[in-house]
Amino acid sequence: MFNIVRDIPSDEQRIALEALCRRRKVDALVWKRARAFLLLDAGEDAGTVCRILDIGPTVLTEWRLAFAGAGLSFFGLKDYSQRQGHLSVVQEQAVRAHFTAQPARNADEVCAYVLAECDQNYSTSGAAKLMRRLGFAYKKPQLLPAQADEAKQAAFIAKYEALMNGLAADEMVVFSDAVHPEHQSRPAHGWFPKGQKTALKATSGRKRLNIQGALDLETFQFTFVEGEKINAQTTRQMLEKLERNNQTKTAIHVFVDNARYHHAKILQPWLDSPERRVKLHFLPAYAPHLNPIERLWGVMHKWVTHNRHYATFNQFTEAIFDFFRKTLPEKWPEFRDTVTDNFRVISLKEYKVI
């Protein structure tokens, strides 16, 4: 077998060839040539490369000689700078290190940094391409509770699983919370005709609904009350409604957060009554991710308020109630993969906190 020089391609050439192989549309022969040199550079012997790419040893020798004389133009790449921008490998490494330590909020910040540190002028789109090539993605960080206790989260999940495993046929479990949808138009991402200016009418005023509800994840039965504000009185009304609507249940386990009205003294005599079938279970503090009904509120907004304009508050109210009274019971199989009790412990240790 013939000898292959191991000191090619160079770092810059390697990056260009890797980019060529990632193209969606590239000539098959050009792709095969680029892959051959990348495999050799990765340490594969010539015989293995020939078997992988189904080429003969003389072909590989010809390619190597052509590459030695023509460089990247052998693959149809006129020069590396046109493919990779105007930064050297060392400069790109510095840009990657900088924005790994100090995330850029937008492409303009990338442009400013590259101009200041590398004396190179990038457009906004060019900066975005540069960041993607360096392994970055434009996304929002996940918002996590700053004071969530991992041990308490784990203890709650264990307690919940024990309850569910021992739940009798005449018992039920619901998750409860309050939501306050405001009569405001909510712009959201969507697919619109390219080149068409798209707008959403804004809504004046700050009226909002105050709803306290309870969701059964088994049946998606949703029990709710509405009030001028959410307090101990609306909590009792909702719990009473739960008992009225579920006469055959001997125990109704209700998971709630630590809002003050759930601990109100005026509520305790009613909860302590001997005939009471409702039993409250409290979520750990700062752990809204352990309450599946929070996910239902998100589904409700996507379904009812995103990219929707309601001229009057009455129209808005009707749409919200229609979701809970009609859409939810009719389409709950579509929502159940989103609104689940697939709980996990959230730890800030798993994330890079900025």
C-alpha positions as CSV (number, residue, x, y, z in Angstrom):
1,M,0.0,0.0,0.0
2,F,1.2,3.5,-0.8
3,N,2.3,6.1,1.7
4,I,0.0,9.0,2.7
5,V,1.4,12.2,4.2
6,R,-0.2,12.8,7.6
7,D,0.4,16.5,8.0
8,I,-2.5,17.5,5.7
9,P,-5.0,19.0,5.8
10,S,-4.1,22.0,7.9
11,D,-6.4,23.2,10.7
12,E,-8.1,25.8,8.5
13,Q,-8.4,23.3,5.6
14,R,-9.9,20.7,8.0
15,I,-12.6,23.2,9.2
16,A,-13.5,24.0,5.6
17,L,-13.7,20.3,4.6
18,E,-15.9,19.6,7.6
19,A,-18.2,22.4,6.7
20,L,-18.3,21.1,3.1
21,C,-19.4,17.6,4.3
22,R,-22.2,19.2,6.4
23,R,-23.7,20.9,3.4
24,R,-27.2,19.7,2.5
25,K,-26.5,19.9,-1.2
26,V,-23.0,18.9,-2.4
27,D,-21.8,16.9,-5.3
28,A,-21.3,13.2,-4.3
29,L,-17.8,13.1,-5.7
30,V,-16.7,16.3,-4.0
31,W,-18.2,15.0,-0.7
32,K,-16.3,11.7,-1.1
33,R,-13.0,13.5,-1.8
34,A,-13.4,15.7,1.3
35,R,-14.4,12.7,3.5
36,A,-11.3,10.8,2.3
37,F,-8.9,13.5,3.6
38,L,-10.8,13.9,6.9
39,L,-10.7,10.1,7.5
40,L,-6.9,10.1,6.8
41,D,-6.5,13.1,9.1
42,A,-8.4,11.2,11.8
43,G,-5.8,8.4,11.7
44,E,-7.5,5.9,9.4
45,D,-5.1,4.0,7.1
46,A,-5.3,4.3,3.3
47,G,-6.7,0.8,2.9
48,T,-9.5,1.4,5.4
49,V,-10.4,4.7,3.6
50,C,-10.5,3.0,0.3
51,R,-12.9,0.3,1.6
52,I,-15.2,2.8,3.4
53,L,-15.5,5.0,0.3
54,D,-15.3,2.2,-2.3
55,I,-12.4,3.7,-4.2
56,G,-9.1,2.2,-5.5
57,P,-5.7,3.1,-4.0
58,T,-4.6,4.7,-7.2
59,V,-7.6,7.1,-7.1
60,L,-6.6,8.1,-3.6
61,T,-3.1,8.7,-4.6
62,E,-4.3,10.9,-7.5
63,W,-6.5,12.9,-5.1
64,R,-3.7,13.4,-2.7
65,L,-1.4,14.8,-5.4
66,A,-4.2,17.0,-6.8
67,F,-4.9,18.3,-3.3
68,A,-1.2,19.0,-2.7
69,G,-1.1,21.2,-5.8
70,A,-4.5,22.8,-5.8
71,G,-5.5,23.0,-2.2
72,L,-9.1,23.7,-1.4
73,S,-9.9,24.6,-5.0
74,F,-9.6,20.8,-5.6
75,F,-13.0,20.6,-3.9
76,G,-14.5,23.7,-5.5
77,L,-13.6,26.0,-2.6
78,K,-11.8,29.0,-3.9
79,D,-10.3,30.0,-0.6
80,Y,-10.9,29.3,3.0
81,S,-11.7,32.8,4.1
82,Q,-14.8,32.9,1.9
83,R,-16.2,29.8,3.7
84,Q,-15.1,30.6,7.2
85,G,-15.3,34.4,7.5
86,H,-12.3,36.5,8.2
87,L,-11.2,35.2,11.5
88,S,-8.2,32.9,12.0
89,V,-8.6,29.6,13.9
90,V,-7.0,31.3,17.0
91,Q,-9.4,34.2,16.8
92,E,-12.4,31.9,16.5
93,Q,-11.2,30.0,19.6
94,A,-11.0,33.3,21.5
95,V,-14.5,34.3,20.4
96,R,-15.8,30.9,21.5
97,A,-14.1,31.2,24.9
98,H,-15.3,34.7,25.4
99,F,-19.0,34.1,24.7
100,T,-19.0,30.8,26.6
101,A,-18.0,32.8,29.7
102,Q,-20.1,35.8,28.9
103,P,-23.2,34.9,26.7
104,A,-24.1,37.3,24.0
105,R,-27.6,38.6,24.1
106,N,-27.8,39.3,20.4
107,A,-25.8,39.3,17.2
108,D,-25.0,43.0,17.6
109,E,-22.9,42.2,20.7
110,V,-21.0,39.6,18.7
111,C,-20.3,42.2,15.9
112,A,-19.1,44.7,18.5
113,Y,-16.8,42.3,20.2
114,V,-15.3,40.9,16.9
115,L,-14.7,44.5,15.7
116,A,-13.1,45.6,18.9
117,E,-10.9,42.5,19.6
118,C,-10.2,41.1,16.1
119,D,-10.5,44.3,13.9
120,Q,-13.0,42.5,11.6
121,N,-16.3,44.0,10.5
122,Y,-19.2,41.4,10.5
123,S,-22.8,41.9,9.5
124,T,-25.6,40.8,11.8
125,S,-26.3,37.7,9.7
126,G,-22.6,37.0,9.4
127,A,-22.2,37.1,13.2
128,A,-25.2,34.7,13.6
129,K,-23.6,32.3,11.1
130,L,-20.3,32.6,13.0
131,M,-21.9,31.8,16.3
132,R,-23.6,28.7,14.9
133,R,-20.4,27.5,13.4
134,L,-18.7,27.9,16.7
135,G,-21.3,25.7,18.4
136,F,-23.7,28.2,19.8
137,A,-27.5,28.3,19.5
138,Y,-29.8,31.3,19.9
139,K,-32.3,30.3,22.7
140,K,-33.7,31.5,26.0
141,P,-32.3,30.2,29.3
142,Q,-34.7,28.1,31.4
143,L,-36.1,30.1,34.3
144,L,-35.7,28.1,37.5
145,P,-36.6,28.8,41.1
146,A,-33.6,30.3,42.9
147,Q,-34.6,28.8,46.3
148,A,-35.9,25.3,45.4
149,D,-34.9,22.7,47.9
150,E,-33.7,19.4,46.2
151,A,-34.3,17.2,49.2
152,K,-37.9,18.6,49.7
153,Q,-38.6,18.0,46.0
154,A,-37.4,14.4,46.2
155,A,-39.4,13.8,49.4
156,F,-42.6,15.2,47.8
157,I,-42.2,13.0,44.7
158,A,-41.7,9.9,46.9
159,K,-44.8,10.8,49.0
160,Y,-46.9,11.4,45.9
161,E,-45.8,8.1,44.3
162,A,-46.6,6.3,47.5
163,L,-50.1,7.9,47.6
164,M,-50.8,7.0,44.0
165,N,-49.6,3.4,44.4
166,G,-51.9,2.9,47.4
167,L,-54.9,4.9,46.0
168,A,-58.2,3.1,46.5
169,A,-60.9,2.9,43.8
170,D,-63.1,5.4,45.7
171,E,-60.4,8.0,46.1
172,M,-59.2,10.7,43.7
173,V,-56.3,13.1,43.3
174,V,-56.4,16.6,41.9
175,F,-54.0,19.5,41.5
176,S,-55.2,23.0,42.3
177,D,-54.0,26.5,41.5
178,A,-55.3,29.9,40.6
179,V,-54.9,31.7,37.2
180,H,-55.5,35.3,36.3
181,P,-55.8,35.7,32.5
182,E,-55.6,39.3,31.5
183,H,-57.7,40.8,28.7
184,Q,-54.6,41.6,26.5
185,S,-53.6,40.5,23.0
186,R,-50.6,38.1,23.2
187,P,-48.4,38.1,20.1
188,A,-46.8,34.7,19.5
189,H,-44.6,33.0,16.9
190,G,-46.5,31.4,14.0
191,W,-46.2,30.7,10.3
192,F,-47.2,33.6,8.1
193,P,-46.7,34.4,4.4
194,K,-43.1,35.6,3.7
195,G,-42.9,39.3,3.0
196,Q,-46.4,40.0,4.5
197,K,-46.5,42.5,7.3
198,T,-48.4,40.8,10.1
199,A,-50.0,42.6,13.1
200,L,-52.2,41.9,16.0
201,K,-54.7,44.4,17.4
202,A,-53.8,45.6,20.9
203,T,-56.4,45.6,23.6
204,S,-56.9,48.6,25.9
205,G,-57.6,48.1,29.6
206,R,-56.4,45.8,32.3
207,K,-59.4,43.7,33.2
208,R,-58.7,40.1,34.1
209,L,-60.4,37.0,35.3
210,N,-59.6,35.3,38.6
211,I,-60.1,31.6,38.4
212,Q,-59.3,28.9,41.0
213,G,-59.4,25.4,39.6
214,A,-58.6,21.8,40.3
215,L,-57.6,19.2,37.7
216,D,-57.9,15.4,37.8
217,L,-55.1,14.0,35.6
218,E,-56.9,10.6,35.2
219,T,-60.1,12.0,33.7
220,F,-59.1,15.6,33.0
221,Q,-62.2,16.7,34.9
222,F,-61.7,20.4,35.7
223,T,-63.5,21.9,38.6
224,F,-63.3,25.7,38.9
225,V,-64.8,28.8,40.4
226,E,-64.5,32.5,39.5
227,G,-64.3,35.4,41.9
228,E,-63.4,39.1,42.1
229,K,-60.2,37.9,43.8
230,I,-58.8,34.6,45.0
231,N,-58.9,34.1,48.7
232,A,-59.9,31.6,51.4
233,Q,-63.6,32.0,50.4
234,T,-63.0,31.1,46.8
235,T,-60.8,28.2,48.0
236,R,-63.6,26.8,50.1
237,Q,-66.1,27.3,47.3
238,M,-63.9,25.3,44.9
239,L,-63.4,22.5,47.5
240,E,-67.1,22.4,48.2
241,K,-67.8,22.1,44.5
242,L,-65.2,19.2,44.3
243,E,-67.1,17.3,47.0
244,R,-70.5,18.0,45.4
245,N,-69.3,16.8,42.0
246,N,-67.7,13.6,43.3
247,Q,-70.3,12.2,45.7
248,T,-69.0,8.6,45.4
249,K,-65.4,9.5,46.5
250,T,-64.5,8.8,50.1
251,A,-61.3,10.9,49.9
252,I,-60.3,13.7,47.5
253,H,-56.6,14.5,47.7
254,V,-56.0,18.1,46.7
255,F,-52.4,19.2,46.0
256,V,-52.0,23.0,46.5
257,D,-49.2,25.5,46.8
258,N,-48.3,27.5,49.8
259,A,-50.4,30.6,49.1
260,R,-51.6,32.3,52.3
261,Y,-55.3,31.7,51.6
262,H,-54.6,27.9,51.6
263,H,-53.4,28.2,55.2
264,A,-56.1,30.8,56.3
265,K,-57.4,30.3,59.8
266,I,-61.0,30.8,58.7
267,L,-60.6,27.8,56.4
268,Q,-59.3,25.4,59.1
269,P,-62.7,24.7,60.9
270,W,-64.2,23.7,57.6
271,L,-61.3,21.5,56.7
272,D,-61.2,19.9,60.2
273,S,-64.9,18.9,60.1
274,P,-65.4,15.1,60.5
275,E,-67.5,14.8,57.4
276,R,-64.9,16.4,55.3
277,R,-63.7,14.3,52.4
278,V,-61.2,16.8,51.0
279,K,-57.6,16.4,52.2
280,L,-55.0,19.1,51.4
281,H,-51.4,18.2,50.5
282,F,-48.9,21.0,50.2
283,L,-46.3,21.3,47.5
284,P,-42.7,22.2,48.4
285,A,-42.0,25.9,48.4
286,Y,-40.6,27.4,45.2
287,A,-41.5,24.3,43.1
288,P,-44.3,25.2,40.6
289,H,-42.9,22.5,38.3
290,L,-44.4,19.9,40.7
291,N,-47.9,21.2,40.0
292,P,-49.2,19.9,36.6
293,I,-52.1,22.4,36.5
294,E,-49.4,25.1,35.8
295,R,-48.9,23.4,32.5
296,L,-52.6,23.5,31.8
297,W,-52.5,27.3,32.1
298,G,-49.9,27.4,29.4
299,V,-52.0,25.2,27.1
300,M,-55.0,27.4,27.8
301,H,-53.1,30.5,26.7
302,K,-51.7,28.9,23.6
303,W,-55.2,27.7,22.7
304,V,-57.2,30.9,23.6
305,T,-55.0,34.0,23.8
306,H,-52.0,33.6,21.6
307,N,-52.4,35.6,18.4
308,R,-56.1,36.2,19.3
309,H,-57.8,39.6,19.7
310,Y,-61.0,39.9,21.7
311,A,-62.7,43.3,21.2
312,T,-64.6,43.1,24.5
313,F,-63.9,41.7,27.9
314,N,-67.1,39.6,27.6
315,Q,-65.8,38.0,24.4
316,F,-62.5,37.3,26.2
317,T,-64.3,35.8,29.2
318,E,-66.5,33.6,27.0
319,A,-63.4,32.2,25.1
320,I,-61.7,31.3,28.4
321,F,-64.7,29.6,29.9
322,D,-65.4,27.8,26.6
323,F,-61.9,26.3,26.7
324,F,-62.5,24.9,30.2
325,R,-66.1,23.8,29.6
326,K,-65.9,22.5,26.1
327,T,-62.4,22.3,24.6
328,L,-60.7,20.6,27.6
329,P,-63.2,17.7,28.0
330,E,-63.4,17.2,24.2
331,K,-59.7,17.4,23.3
332,W,-57.9,16.3,26.5
333,P,-56.2,13.4,24.8
334,E,-54.2,16.0,22.8
335,F,-53.2,17.7,26.1
336,R,-52.3,14.8,28.3
337,D,-48.7,14.4,27.0
338,T,-48.1,18.0,28.1
339,V,-50.1,18.1,31.3
340,T,-48.6,15.2,33.2
341,D,-47.2,14.2,36.6
342,N,-43.9,13.2,35.1
343,F,-42.1,14.9,38.0
344,R,-38.3,15.4,38.4
345,V,-36.1,17.1,40.9
346,I,-34.7,20.4,39.5
347,S,-31.2,21.2,40.5
348,L,-29.3,24.3,39.5
349,K,-26.2,22.1,39.5
350,E,-27.3,20.7,36.2
351,Y,-27.2,24.1,34.5
352,K,-24.8,26.9,33.8
353,V,-26.4,29.7,35.8
354,I,-25.9,33.2,34.3
